[in-house]
Amino acid sequence: MHSRSSLFVNAQPGPIAAKLMAGAAACVLLSACVGNPFVDARVDPRSPIAAEVAKSVHADAAYPTFRGIPPAPKDVRPHRQYGQQAAQIEKEAKALEAATADSTWTLNNSEAFVAKARADAGPELPPVDPDSTEAFARDLKKRATPPPPPPR
Protein backbone atom coordinates (compact mmCIF):
# COMPACT_ATOMS: atom_id res chain seq x y z
CA MET A 1 0.00 0.00 0.00
CA HIS A 2 1.27 3.41 -0.99
CA SER A 3 0.56 6.33 1.27
CA ARG A 4 1.13 9.96 0.53
CA SER A 5 3.87 11.80 2.35
CA SER A 6 1.58 14.74 2.98
CA LEU A 7 -2.08 15.07 3.67
CA PHE A 8 -2.27 17.91 1.21
CA VAL A 9 -0.76 17.18 -2.19
CA ASN A 10 -0.39 20.83 -3.20
CA ALA A 11 1.25 21.88 0.05
CA GLN A 12 3.90 24.63 -0.44
CA PRO A 13 6.94 25.02 1.76
CA GLY A 14 6.55 27.61 4.48
CA PRO A 15 7.80 31.18 4.16
CA ILE A 16 10.94 30.44 6.17
CA ALA A 17 11.88 27.49 3.95
CA ALA A 18 11.27 29.61 0.84
CA LYS A 19 13.54 32.35 2.19
CA LEU A 20 16.26 29.82 2.99
CA MET A 21 16.03 28.33 -0.50
CA ALA A 22 16.17 31.80 -2.10
CA GLY A 23 19.19 32.73 0.05
CA ALA A 24 20.98 29.52 -0.88
CA ALA A 25 20.27 30.12 -4.57
CA ALA A 26 21.61 33.67 -4.29
CA CYS A 27 24.79 32.41 -2.62
CA VAL A 28 25.32 29.86 -5.37
CA LEU A 29 24.79 32.46 -8.09
CA LEU A 30 27.08 35.02 -6.48
CA SER A 31 29.86 32.53 -5.77
CA ALA A 32 30.97 32.83 -9.40
CA CYS A 33 31.72 36.53 -8.81
CA VAL A 34 34.19 35.87 -5.99
CA GLY A 35 37.28 35.39 -8.14
CA ASN A 36 38.85 37.75 -10.68
CA PRO A 37 39.20 35.93 -14.01
CA PHE A 38 41.51 38.62 -15.42
CA VAL A 39 44.30 38.23 -12.84
CA ASP A 40 46.07 35.44 -14.68
CA ALA A 41 45.00 36.48 -18.19
CA ARG A 42 47.93 36.26 -20.57
CA VAL A 43 48.29 37.24 -24.21
CA ASP A 44 49.33 34.42 -26.49
CA PRO A 45 52.78 35.41 -27.85
CA ARG A 46 51.93 33.73 -31.18
CA SER A 47 48.97 36.07 -31.64
CA PRO A 48 49.34 38.62 -34.45
CA ILE A 49 48.30 41.43 -32.09
CA ALA A 50 50.53 40.45 -29.17
CA ALA A 51 52.97 43.33 -29.85
CA GLU A 52 50.13 45.87 -30.04
CA VAL A 53 48.67 44.61 -26.76
CA ALA A 54 52.05 44.89 -25.05
CA LYS A 55 52.41 48.50 -26.25
CA SER A 56 48.94 49.54 -25.13
CA VAL A 57 48.88 47.94 -21.67
CA HIS A 58 50.42 49.92 -18.81
CA ALA A 59 50.46 48.19 -15.43
CA ASP A 60 50.94 51.42 -13.47
CA ALA A 61 48.22 53.37 -15.27
CA ALA A 62 45.80 55.29 -13.07
CA TYR A 63 42.22 54.08 -12.90
CA PRO A 64 39.58 56.50 -14.07
CA THR A 65 37.63 58.35 -11.40
CA PHE A 66 34.22 59.95 -11.29
CA ARG A 67 35.90 63.36 -11.59
CA GLY A 68 36.86 62.38 -15.13
CA ILE A 69 33.22 62.36 -16.20
CA PRO A 70 32.54 65.64 -18.00
CA PRO A 71 29.72 67.83 -16.70
CA ALA A 72 26.38 67.88 -18.45
CA PRO A 73 26.37 70.39 -21.32
CA LYS A 74 24.61 73.67 -20.63
CA ASP A 75 23.84 74.69 -24.22
CA VAL A 76 21.40 71.82 -24.95
CA ARG A 77 17.68 72.52 -25.19
CA PRO A 78 15.46 70.90 -22.53
CA HIS A 79 13.85 67.53 -23.26
CA ARG A 80 10.33 68.96 -23.28
CA GLN A 81 11.28 71.34 -26.10
CA TYR A 82 12.07 68.39 -28.43
CA GLY A 83 8.48 67.19 -28.16
CA GLN A 84 7.10 70.70 -28.62
CA GLN A 85 9.13 71.22 -31.79
CA ALA A 86 8.11 67.80 -33.14
CA ALA A 87 4.44 68.70 -32.57
CA GLN A 88 5.01 72.04 -34.33
CA ILE A 89 6.51 70.24 -37.36
CA GLU A 90 3.56 67.84 -37.50
CA LYS A 91 1.15 70.80 -37.33
CA GLU A 92 2.99 72.59 -40.16
CA ALA A 93 2.99 69.40 -42.28
CA LYS A 94 -0.79 69.11 -41.95
CA ALA A 95 -1.19 72.79 -42.83
CA LEU A 96 1.01 72.34 -45.93
CA GLU A 97 -0.99 69.31 -47.05
CA ALA A 98 -4.25 71.25 -46.62
CA ALA A 99 -2.87 74.28 -48.51
CA THR A 100 -1.65 72.22 -51.48
CA ALA A 101 -4.54 69.76 -51.67
CA ASP A 102 -6.10 71.43 -54.77
CA SER A 103 -2.91 71.12 -56.85
CA THR A 104 -2.11 67.55 -55.87
CA TRP A 105 -1.93 65.37 -58.98
CA THR A 106 -2.74 61.72 -59.38
CA LEU A 107 -2.16 59.06 -61.99
CA ASN A 108 -5.84 58.42 -62.67
CA ASN A 109 -7.16 58.20 -66.26
CA SER A 110 -3.72 57.98 -67.86
CA GLU A 111 -4.85 55.93 -70.87
CA ALA A 112 -4.70 59.00 -73.18
CA PHE A 113 -1.10 59.65 -72.13
CA VAL A 114 -0.19 56.02 -72.81
CA ALA A 115 -1.83 56.12 -76.26
CA LYS A 116 0.04 59.31 -77.20
CA ALA A 117 3.37 57.89 -75.98
CA ARG A 118 2.87 54.73 -78.04
CA ALA A 119 1.97 56.76 -81.13
CA ASP A 120 5.09 58.93 -80.67
CA ALA A 121 7.28 55.82 -80.31
CA GLY A 122 6.29 54.49 -83.74
CA PRO A 123 4.84 51.19 -84.87
CA GLU A 124 5.19 48.21 -82.58
CA LEU A 125 7.74 45.68 -83.73
CA PRO A 126 6.69 42.06 -84.10
CA PRO A 127 8.11 39.66 -81.52
CA VAL A 128 11.45 38.08 -82.41
CA ASP A 129 11.33 34.60 -83.91
CA PRO A 130 13.28 32.19 -81.63
CA ASP A 131 14.52 30.21 -84.63
CA SER A 132 16.19 33.26 -86.18
CA THR A 133 17.84 34.01 -82.84
CA GLU A 134 19.24 30.48 -82.66
CA ALA A 135 20.49 30.69 -86.27
CA PHE A 136 22.17 34.02 -85.51
CA ALA A 137 23.88 32.53 -82.44
CA ARG A 138 25.08 29.49 -84.44
CA ASP A 139 26.49 31.77 -87.16
CA LEU A 140 28.39 33.82 -84.59
CA LYS A 141 29.83 30.67 -83.00
CA LYS A 142 31.08 29.47 -86.42
CA ARG A 143 32.78 32.79 -87.17
CA ALA A 144 34.32 33.17 -83.70
CA THR A 145 38.03 32.43 -83.39
CA PRO A 146 39.54 31.57 -80.04
CA PRO A 147 42.27 33.83 -78.71
CA PRO A 148 45.86 32.73 -79.28
CA PRO A 149 47.48 30.68 -76.52
CA PRO A 150 49.59 32.66 -74.05
CA PRO A 151 53.33 32.74 -74.73
CA ARG A 152 55.37 30.35 -72.63
N, C-alpha and C positions, 0 to 999 in steps of 0.2 A: 504494500500500500504506500502510495506517495502522498505526502502531506506538504502543504505549502509552508515556506519559511516564515511567512507573514500572514496575518489575518487579512490584511488589506493589500491587494496585489499592486495597486498604483501608489503605494506609500512612498513619499519623497523623503530624502534625508533631512534632518532638522536643520535649522538655520546655523547652528554652530558647526555642524559637519560640512555644510556648504561653504562656510567661510574658511574652514581649514583646508578644504580641497582647493579653493580658489587661491589661497595663500601658497599652497604647495606648488600649484601650477605656475604662479608668478615667480616663485623662486627658481623653478626649473627653467623658465623662459629667460630670466635675467642672468642665469649662471653662465650663459654664453658670452655675456658682455664683460665678464670679470677680467679676462686676459686682453692684452694688446697684440693683435695679429701683425702689426707693422714693426715690432721691435726687432725681429730677426729677419726682416725682409731684405733680400739681397738681389742685386741686378745680375742677371746672367752675363758673364763677360763675353760670351759668344754672340750676344744680341747686337744687331746693327746700330742700336741707339745707346749702347752702354756708355760710350764716350760722352754723348750729349747729356745723359743723366748725371754722370760724374761731374760735369762742368756746372750743371744747374743746381745741384744739391749742396747746401752749405749747412754743416752740422751746428755751427754757432750762430745761425741766423735768429733774429729776434722774432717772437711770435706776434702776430697782429693783435692789437688791442681795440677796445671799443672807441677809443679816442680817434682811431684811424678812419672811422666811418664819417663821411662828409655830412655836414648839416643839410637839412631839407632845403631845397631851393626856395627863394623868396619871390622870384619873378614868375611863378607859375599860377595860372588862374585857378580859382577854387573849383572843386569837383562839381558843385551844383551848376556852375556856369556852363560846363560841357553839355549837360542835359538841356539847359535853356537855349543854347545856341543850336543844338540839334533840332529842338522843337521849332525854332525860328526858321531853319532851313526847310523842314517839312512843310511849314505853313507857306513859305514862299514858293515851294514846288507846286503846291496845290493851286496857289494863285496864278502861277505861270500856265499851268495846264488849263485853268478856266479861261484865262485871257486869250490863249491861242487855240481854243477848241474849234472856232469857226474855220480856221485855215488848216486844220489837220487833214491830211490826205490819206486815202486808203487805196488798196489795190482792187477794189470792186469793179466789175464791168470792164475788164481789160481786154475783151475779145477784139475790139476794134483796133487797139494798139498792136495786138499780135498779128492781125490780118495785114496791117500796114507794114509791119516789120518783115513779114514773109514776102510781101509783094516787092519791097525794096531789095530783098536779098536775091531775087531772081527765081527762075524755075527750080523746082525741087529735082535733085538728081535721082535717078533710079538706084535701087540698092545694088551693091557690087555682087557680081556672080562669083561664088566660091571657087568654081572651076577655073576661072580666069586668074584668080589670085594664086591658086596652086600652080598653074602653068607658069606664071610670072616668077614664082619662087623657084621652080625647077630650072628655068632658064638662067636665073641669077646664079644658082649653084653650079651649073655647067660652066659658066663663064668665069667663075671665081678662081683665082690662083692662090695657092697657099703662100705665105711669106717664105723667104729663103731661110735655110737653117742658120743658126747663129755660128759665127766663126769660132773655131776651136784652136 
